[in-house]
Amino acid sequence: MDASRTHNPDRPAAMVIVGAGHVGGRAAQHLREQGWAGEIVLIGAEPVLPYERPPLSKAVLKGEMTPGQCALRAAADYDRDRITHIVATVQAVDTAARSVTLADGRVIAYAALLLATGGVARKLDIPGATLPGVCELRTQADAIALAPSLQAGAHLLLIGGGFIGLEVAASARSRGCEVTVIEGAPRLLGRAVPASIGAQVLALHRSQGVDVRLGSGPSAFVQRADGRLDVSLQDGSTRVADTVVVGIGITPATELARAAGLAVERGIVVNAQLATSAAGVYAAGDVAEFPSAFSGQLIRQETWHNAETQARTAAVNMLGGHEAYTVTPWFWSDQYDWQLQVSGEPALAASSVVRTLGEGSEAGELHFYLDADGRLVGASGCGPTRVVAKELKLARTLVERGARPTAAQLADPGVKLKALLSTAA
């Protein structure tokens, strides 16, 4: 990998990837593995090689992994595969000329282009939102900056009761921090899981000593003389924190695509082959809005699994393939010794069924979602990892295979999920 290498206009057009995150790094790898012998140019604004994000909120903050250990591949792999990694910002895409222009004026011609620009953390628009001590967790640099704040006795306040906020909360508690979670909605994980699972997650965090406040958001941050932060909430109360982490989701980075005239809605609109509205231009990962394999409706997924699997499909099609992306959505979250998973698209369900696993404080539960024709279109579950991990894996397989078990079979813990694979189409 020669990061200082510039594109030679006398060379044939390259395979160009804008966005050197998980999707970009994996797509570059697949391009070479699929037989592309020409130049591959991977462009990203971060001064590091592509890395995986899930460890940032967990293992990195807990000191179990270094940021470098999150790398998708070793530097030697990029050298071996002759992938040129350029640390730069892309200023414009010219779809007619099939080229990208970097902020420093360099122009790189592409044979095919992949936009894997991801997203940026949403900001709070309230007084004090830019004060020192108010931060976010999106990038490796964010994790490096935040980790030293997780000291025993320090008070960490999380804005947002979504997956990032709750994972950081769990990591902070493991380091001995006092933790408060502020969520504006009436329950946790409202857009991702059923109310009963949200209630389980709430009970889990409270049992671990997290102060969870629902139905209120922050209205202002004020720096105290001692450097700490006064956090005013919309319900009139106040909290004091050493560090505030804002985890209220991301905004897809669609500006480049929009300026290039590509179709953009909630993300860059692509077809089943991940092709955009411009010939030779593809999009994948957090930024792409693609047709669901279940419903055909446009969806967007911000998950490790989506990044990992779309990278391959994009690479195949950049090389002239016509492969449709039909992978079933799936994501997970590890918090303390519990795991939560969602597979498929529960929102498409006409009915749902609950299966209880274990008993008492060790109990977990699975939710199965069936469409009007009795096809399993989704599953979600939560509980101690040792109780639910195997069952969650089987539930995911049932969804992927389009199984059609009865509601009674799904609800009965005495009926083995593995046996229900026979109901798959």
Secondary structure, DSSP 8 states (H G I E B T S, - for coil): --TT----TTS--EEEEE--SHHHHHHHHHHHHTT--S-EEEEESSSS--B-SGGGGTTTTTTSS-GGGGBSS-HHHHHHTTEEEEE--EEEEETTTTEEEETTS-EEEEEEEEE---EEE----STTTTSTTEEE-SSHHHHHHHGGG--TT-EEEEE--SHHHHHHHHHHHHTT-EEEEEESSSSTTTTTS-HHHHHHHHHHHHHTT-EEEES--EEEEEE-TTS-EEEEETTS-EEEESEEEE---EEE--HHHHHTT--BSSSEE--TT-B-SSTTEEE-GGGEEEE-TTT--EE---SHHHHHHHHHHHHHHHTT---------EEEEEETTEEEEEEE-GGG-SEEEEEEES-GGG-EEEEEEE-TTS-EEEEEEEEEHHHHHHHHHHHHHHHHTTB---HHHHH-TTS-GGGGGGGB-
